[in-house]
Amino acid sequence: VYSPTVSHACNRYLCCHAAANGHHVLQFDITLAFINSSLEDERVFCRLPKHWTKDKSRNGRLVRLLRALYGLKVSPRKWFDTYRKFLESRGWVMNESEPGLFSKNGMMLTVYVDASLIGGPCVEAMRAEMEAILAHFKGAEVKPEILSGGTEKRDLLGSTLLFNQKKRFMKIHMK
């Protein structure tokens, strides 16, 4: 049931690489990610709440789940497999030593469960990839707060990322 996620070091690498090379960074989240994963090859059952059953003398009807839900042990792995399969169908290649890192045509994409960063030299190509992912899986771009001088401020998995593509500057810190 283990599900790979990108390491914090790899997220820092993507940001450092982008800053050093004057690349762009986009961030997006997928909403209700686990629901996108099928459990058809698993046999997972749950009992519905009593108030969902017409027969009040029973504890609730037993049903088989067809989609992964938050809280199931198998859900993170099923979601990663679903996301990975979709990314690979679009030409992304997973890094074998860092399974949460994907690359395609000079772009890098990091995956931490339902949160992703994408960095690369061509913002139009990055945006097209992000929009294709978000058209398939519901979600939204996470817009940065723009500070003085064009510096972007983002929340990156609990840390604060300050990034300026033009000045080739990046700083990550935590309170």
C-alpha positions in Angstrom: 0.0 0.0 0.0 3.1 2.3 0.0 2.6 5.3 -2.2 5.6 7.3 -3.4 5.7 11.0 -2.9 8.3 13.5 -3.9 10.9 14.2 -1.2 11.3 17.8 0.2 14.8 17.7 -1.2 13.5 17.0 -4.7 11.0 19.8 -4.5 13.9 22.1 -3.4 15.9 20.8 -6.4 13.1 21.7 -8.8 12.9 25.2 -7.4 16.7 25.7 -7.3 17.0 24.4 -10.8 14.3 26.7 -12.0 15.8 29.7 -10.2 19.4 29.0 -11.4 18.2 28.7 -15.0 15.6 31.4 -15.1 12.8 28.9 -15.6 9.2 29.3 -14.5 7.3 27.5 -11.7 3.6 26.6 -11.6 1.7 24.9 -8.8 -1.6 23.1 -8.8 -3.7 20.8 -6.6 -6.0 18.0 -7.6 -9.4 18.0 -5.8 -10.6 14.8 -4.2 -7.7 12.9 -5.8 -8.4 9.5 -4.3 -11.9 9.3 -5.8 -10.3 9.2 -9.2 -8.8 5.8 -8.4 -10.6 2.6 -9.2 -10.8 -0.3 -6.7 -12.1 -2.8 -9.3 -9.2 -5.2 -8.7 -9.6 -4.9 -4.9 -12.3 -6.3 -2.8 -13.0 -3.5 -0.3 -16.4 -3.4 1.6 -17.9 -1.0 3.9 -21.1 -0.8 5.9 -23.4 2.1 5.1 -24.6 4.3 8.1 -27.9 3.1 9.6 -29.8 6.2 8.5 -29.0 5.3 4.8 -30.8 1.9 5.1 -34.6 1.5 4.8 -34.6 -1.4 7.1 -33.9 0.2 10.5 -33.4 -3.2 12.3 -30.0 -3.7 10.6 -26.7 -1.9 11.2 -26.6 -0.8 7.6 -26.2 -2.4 4.2 -22.8 -3.8 3.3 -21.5 -2.5 -0.1 -18.5 -3.0 -2.2 -16.4 0.2 -2.9 -15.6 0.8 -6.6 -13.6 4.0 -5.9 -10.8 4.8 -3.4 -11.8 6.9 -0.4 -9.7 8.9 2.0 -8.9 6.8 5.0 -8.4 3.5 3.2 -4.9 2.1 3.4 -4.9 1.2 -0.3 -6.1 4.6 -1.5 -2.8 6.5 -1.7 -1.2 3.7 -3.8 -4.2 3.4 -6.1 -4.2 7.2 -6.6 -0.4 7.3 -7.4 -0.8 4.4 -9.9 -3.7 6.2 -11.6 -1.9 9.6 -11.7 1.4 7.9 -12.9 -0.4 6.0 -15.7 -2.1 9.2 -16.9 1.2 11.2 -16.8 3.1 8.4 -18.7 0.3 8.4 -21.3 1.1 12.0 -22.0 4.9 11.3 -22.4 6.1 12.1 -18.8 8.9 9.8 -17.6 9.1 8.9 -13.9 12.6 9.1 -12.3 13.4 5.7 -10.9 15.4 6.9 -7.9 12.8 9.6 -7.0 9.4 8.2 -7.9 7.6 11.5 -7.3 9.6 13.3 -10.0 8.6 13.2 -13.6 10.3 14.8 -16.6 9.2 15.7 -20.2 10.9 17.9 -22.8 13.0 20.0 -20.4 10.1 20.3 -17.8 10.0 18.7 -14.4 6.9 17.8 -12.4 6.9 16.8 -8.8 4.0 14.9 -7.2 3.2 15.0 -3.5 -0.2 13.1 -3.2 -2.5 15.7 -4.8 -0.2 18.7 -4.9 2.2 19.2 -7.9 4.9 21.7 -8.9 5.9 22.0 -12.6 9.0 23.8 -13.7 10.6 24.5 -17.0 11.8 27.0 -19.6 8.6 27.5 -21.5 5.6 28.7 -19.5 3.2 28.1 -22.4 4.2 24.4 -22.6 4.0 24.1 -18.8 0.6 25.7 -18.7 -0.7 23.4 -21.5 0.5 20.3 -19.5 -1.1 21.6 -16.3 -4.4 22.4 -18.1 -4.4 18.9 -19.7 -3.9 17.3 -16.2 -6.6 19.5 -14.7 -9.0 18.8 -17.5 -8.7 15.1 -16.7 -8.6 15.4 -12.9 -10.6 18.2 -11.3 -8.4 20.7 -9.6 -7.0 24.2 -9.8 -3.8 26.2 -10.2 -2.5 27.6 -7.0 -1.7 31.2 -7.8 1.2 32.8 -5.9 1.0 36.0 -3.9 3.1 38.6 -5.9 5.4 40.6 -3.8 7.4 43.7 -4.7 9.9 43.2 -7.6 7.9 40.4 -9.0 8.8 37.8 -6.3 6.2 35.0 -6.0 5.3 33.8 -2.5 3.9 30.3 -2.3 2.9 27.8 0.4 4.9 24.7 -0.5 3.8 21.8 1.7 4.0 23.8 4.9 7.0 25.9 4.0 7.1 29.3 2.3 8.7 29.5 -1.1 9.9 32.9 -2.4 10.7 32.7 -6.1 11.7 35.3 -8.6 12.3 34.0 -12.1 13.8 37.2 -13.5 16.2 37.7 -10.7 17.0 34.0 -10.5 16.2 34.0 -6.8 14.7 31.2 -4.6 14.4 30.9 -0.9 12.4 28.4 1.2 11.8 28.9 4.9 9.6 27.7 7.7 8.4 29.6 10.7 
